[in-house]
Amino acid sequence: MFELYLDTADFGQIARFGASLPVHGITTNPSILAGSDIGLAELLPKVAEILGDKAVIHVQVVGENADSMVREALHLQELPYRIVVKVPATEVGLIAIKRMKTHNIPVLATAIYSVQQGFLAALCGADYLAPYVNRIDALGANGTGVVADLQSLLDRHRLGSKLLPASFKNTQQVLEVLKAGVGAITLPPAIAAELFAHPAVQPAVNRFTQDWQAVFERKLSFES
């Protein structure tokens, strides 16, 4: 089943899109939380209140070695929320991921910039892989191409990891990774809003309203 996430800790935006879209949960990272000045003690219960207690919340470890990352992950799993632990897909991070999976901790391998890096994280057991689409583009490579190639390798080798691409600048990037067959995606609120923003939509809706009211005024459909 496809999973749609919001890449934000903004409660207003979570409530906005949670009302109109089937939001599975949110993704965060240390920069998002620090920029919002929101810690987990405030974030977790508020997100559960807005999206429901089945909402999945991706939380990144901040430990700098494998031992501290695993210890942090174990503490996160003790909390009464559905938490996926995010771990950077570095050499140290892969050590931590392998150890976390022995404890059956759900893990997202993050900060993925290459197909090879993502493939190794999948081999280590990561449940989710987060390629940074636009950041890859900014380095002169092809972010959506990395996603497509990585999805192809996962399919070919029948690996259970689910791609959860992140870092988008425009809706065309979103479309391209969806066409590649990814199982999940996380969108910043601004990009989520652009998915609704075709310039022809509102004029069409306005015309419907004008035509209806010219004949039926303010009556509702069942009153006509």
DOBABA-922306 format. One record per residue (C-alpha): residue number from 1; residue in three letters; chain; x, y negated, z. Coordinates in steps of 0.001 Angstrom, whole numbers. Layout:
N
   marmar   pakol   banu         u         v         w
      NUM     ALA      A         X         Y         Z
...
This chain:
224
   marmar   pakol   banu         u         v         w
        1     MET      A         0         0         0
        2     PHE      A      1333     -3412      -991
        3     GLU      A      2346     -5691      1883
        4     LEU      A      2147     -9493      1694
        5     TYR      A      4092    -11518      4252
        6     LEU      A      4560    -15209      4979
        7     ASP      A      8134    -16380      5497
        8     THR      A      7437    -18923      8210
        9     ALA      A      6904    -19588     11908
       10     ASP      A      4477    -22460     11225
       11     PHE      A      1287    -21481     13033
       12     GLY      A      -852    -23837     10955
       13     GLN      A       321    -22277      7709
       14     ILE      A       -47    -18755      9101
       15     ALA      A     -3653    -19534     10040
       16     ARG      A     -4314    -21191      6674
       17     PHE      A     -3176    -18286      4534
       18     GLY      A     -4269    -15650      7005
       19     ALA      A     -7833    -16869      6387
       20     SER      A     -7633    -16646      2586
       21     LEU      A     -5153    -13848      1888
       22     PRO      A     -4620    -10271      3162
       23     VAL      A     -1488    -11246      5084
       24     HIS      A       238     -8181      6544
       25     GLY      A      2423    -10231      8861
       26     ILE      A      5307    -12677      8869
       27     THR      A      9050    -12604      8331
       28     THR      A     11398    -14742     10365
       29     ASN      A     15107    -15270     10729
       30     PRO      A     17280    -17166     13216
       31     SER      A     17252    -20298     11035
       32     ILE      A     13443    -20341     10752
       33     LEU      A     12971    -19942     14499
       34     ALA      A     15678    -22435     15421
       35     GLY      A     14345    -24954     12896
       36     SER      A     10872    -24639     14388
       37     ASP      A     12212    -24598     17974
       38     ILE      A     10069    -21513     18604
       39     GLY      A     11284    -18504     20569
       40     LEU      A      9787    -15040     20538
       41     ALA      A      7952    -15629     23820
       42     GLU      A      5825    -18214     22010
       43     LEU      A      5875    -16739     18503
       44     LEU      A      4775    -13155     19081
       45     PRO      A      1533    -13681     21021
       46     LYS      A       469    -16586     18814
       47     VAL      A       950    -14625     15582
       48     ALA      A      -971    -11695     17065
       49     GLU      A     -3741    -14106     18023
       50     ILE      A     -3930    -15561     14502
       51     LEU      A     -3462    -12430     12384
       52     GLY      A     -4587     -9752     14799
       53     ASP      A     -2712     -7211     16854
       54     LYS      A     -1907     -5105     13781
       55     ALA      A       203     -7890     12260
       56     VAL      A      3789     -6872     11525
       57     ILE      A      6461     -9346     12598
       58     HIS      A     10000     -9109     11234
       59     VAL      A     12559    -10324     13775
       60     GLN      A     16285    -10564     13057
       61     VAL      A     18939     -9520     15546
       62     VAL      A     21537    -12137     16440
       63     GLY      A     24141     -9841     18008
       64     GLU      A     27534     -9882     16332
       65     ASN      A     28532     -6228     16730
       66     ALA      A     26770     -2921     16283
       67     ASP      A     26398     -2219     19996
       68     SER      A     24694     -5528     20718
       69     MET      A     22499     -5230     17615
       70     VAL      A     21253     -1792     18663
       71     ARG      A     20703     -2901     22249
       72     GLU      A     18762     -5928     20993
       73     ALA      A     16658     -3733     18702
       74     LEU      A     15789     -1375     21550
       75     HIS      A     14583     -4297     23657
       76     LEU      A     12505     -5638     20762
       77     GLN      A     10831     -2255     20371
       78     GLU      A      9769     -2326     24012
       79     LEU      A      7599     -5402     23354
       80     PRO      A      3857     -4816     22761
       81     TYR      A      3926     -5933     19136
       82     ARG      A      4534     -4323     15748
       83     ILE      A      8105     -5483     15189
       84     VAL      A     10407     -4598     12317
       85     VAL      A     14020     -5315     13213
       86     LYS      A     15955     -7280     10607
       87     VAL      A     19662     -6501     10263
       88     PRO      A     22080     -8175      7823
       89     ALA      A     23329     -5612      5297
       90     THR      A     27005     -6046      6207
       91     GLU      A     29418     -3258      7091
       92     VAL      A     28689     -3840     10782
       93     GLY      A     24992     -4111     10023
       94     LEU      A     24947      -749      8244
       95     ILE      A     26535       875     11288
       96     ALA      A     23758      -611     13401
       97     ILE      A     21044       457     10950
       98     LYS      A     22224      4082     10998
       99     ARG      A     22170      4065     14784
      100     MET      A     18793      2333     14991
      101     LYS      A     17227      4970     12766
      102     THR      A     18277      7693     15216
      103     HIS      A     15900      5907     17615
      104     ASN      A     13173      5705     14920
      105     ILE      A     13298      1903     14949
      106     PRO      A     11738       318     11836
      107     VAL      A     14452     -1708     10093
      108     LEU      A     14677     -4301      7339
      109     ALA      A     18102     -4764      5754
      110     THR      A     18390     -8454      4986
      111     ALA      A     20744    -10897      3243
      112     ILE      A     21012     -8639       181
      113     TYR      A     22769    -10243     -2778
      114     SER      A     23617     -7252     -4987
      115     VAL      A     22107     -3993     -6182
      116     GLN      A     24967     -2008     -4696
      117     GLN      A     24553     -3614     -1278
      118     GLY      A     20830     -2875     -1232
      119     PHE      A     21356       705     -2402
      120     LEU      A     23816      1394       426
      121     ALA      A     21351       -16      2961
      122     ALA      A     18689      2315      1564
      123     LEU      A     21035      5285      1917
      124     CYS      A     21562      4294      5559
      125     GLY      A     17831      4571      6138
      126     ALA      A     16563       997      6023
      127     ASP      A     12769       960      5732
      128     TYR      A     12742     -2388      3926
      129     LEU      A     15288     -4201      1760
      130     ALA      A     15219     -7980      1351
      131     PRO      A     17038     -9262     -1751
      132     TYR      A     17372    -13065     -1742
      133     VAL      A     16027    -13846     -5203
      134     ASN      A     16641    -17580     -5583
      135     ARG      A     19856    -17557     -3587
      136     ILE      A     21182    -14941     -6015
      137     ASP      A     20174    -17214     -8898
      138     ALA      A     21975    -20137     -7230
      139     LEU      A     25191    -18109     -7290
      140     GLY      A     24890    -17673    -11057
      141     ALA      A     23484    -14149    -11077
      142     ASN      A     19950    -12953    -11857
      143     GLY      A     17854    -12550     -8714
      144     THR      A     14846    -10931    -10348
      145     GLY      A     17193     -8657    -12294
      146     VAL      A     18801     -7494     -9061
      147     VAL      A     15346     -6680     -7707
      148     ALA      A     14351     -4767    -10847
      149     ASP      A     17581     -2754    -10916
      150     LEU      A     17369     -1950     -7226
      151     GLN      A     13751      -842     -7554
      152     SER      A     14775      1401    -10451
      153     LEU      A     17489      3042     -8349
      154     LEU      A     15122      3585     -5430
      155     ASP      A     12635      5246     -7755
      156     ARG      A     15256      7332     -9569
      157     HIS      A     16781      8687     -6377
      158     ARG      A     13431      8942     -4576
      159     LEU      A     14546      6844     -1640
      160     GLY      A     11871      5765       806
      161     SER      A     12966      2151      1266
      162     LYS      A     10470      -518       266
      163     LEU      A     11681     -3676     -1437
      164     LEU      A     10593     -6885       287
      165     PRO      A     12102     -9677     -1831
      166     ALA      A     12562    -13092      -202
      167     SER      A     13861    -16554     -1155
      168     PHE      A     11667    -17954     -3931
      169     LYS      A     11796    -21306     -5689
      170     ASN      A      8867    -20850     -8085
      171     THR      A      5939    -18595     -8881
      172     GLN      A      7600    -17168    -12006
      173     GLN      A     10184    -15489     -9779
      174     VAL      A      7309    -14059     -7745
      175     LEU      A      5639    -12718    -10884
      176     GLU      A      8845    -11092    -12119
      177     VAL      A      9500     -9176     -8894
      178     LEU      A      5862     -8057     -8746
      179     LYS      A      6199     -6723    -12296
      180     ALA      A      9243     -4740    -11138
      181     GLY      A      6960     -2749     -8848
      182     VAL      A      8123     -3900     -5413
      183     GLY      A      6103     -2674     -2440
      184     ALA      A      6161     -5908      -451
      185     ILE      A      6999     -9585      -714
      186     THR      A      7442    -12526      1625
      187     LEU      A      6515    -16019       508
      188     PRO      A      7216    -19444      1965
      189     PRO      A      3949    -21386      2388
      190     ALA      A      4767    -23833      -415
      191     ILE      A      5116    -21010     -2948
      192     ALA      A      2005    -19259     -1634
      193     ALA      A        96    -22507     -2209
      194     GLU      A      1391    -22778     -5779
      195     LEU      A      -164    -19419     -6607
      196     PHE      A     -3539    -21196     -6361
      197     ALA      A     -2409    -24332     -8141
      198     HIS      A     -3156    -23846    -11863
      199     PRO      A     -4153    -27297    -13156
      200     ALA      A     -7199    -25965    -15021
      201     VAL      A     -8892    -24427    -11983
      202     GLN      A    -10303    -27446    -10175
      203     PRO      A    -11622    -29171    -13340
      204     ALA      A    -13492    -25956    -14186
      205     VAL      A    -14984    -25798    -10688
      206     ASN      A    -15924    -29480    -10869
      207     ARG      A    -17725    -28919    -14176
      208     PHE      A    -19751    -26050    -12687
      209     THR      A    -20789    -28335     -9837
      210     GLN      A    -21730    -31199    -12148
      211     ASP      A    -23812    -29008    -14446
      212     TRP      A    -25627    -27364    -11536
      213     GLN      A    -26397    -30600     -9709
      214     ALA      A    -27641    -32275    -12899
      215     VAL      A    -30522    -29785    -12926
      216     PHE      A    -30890    -28479     -9363
      217     GLU      A    -29344    -31324     -7352
      218     ARG      A    -28131    -30016     -3967
      219     LYS      A    -30038    -26736     -3956
      220     LEU      A    -28109    -23549     -3313
      221     SER      A    -28274    -20697     -5815
      222     PHE      A    -30915    -18719     -3903
      223     GLU      A    -33055    -21866     -3589
      224     SER      A    -33267    -22479     -7345
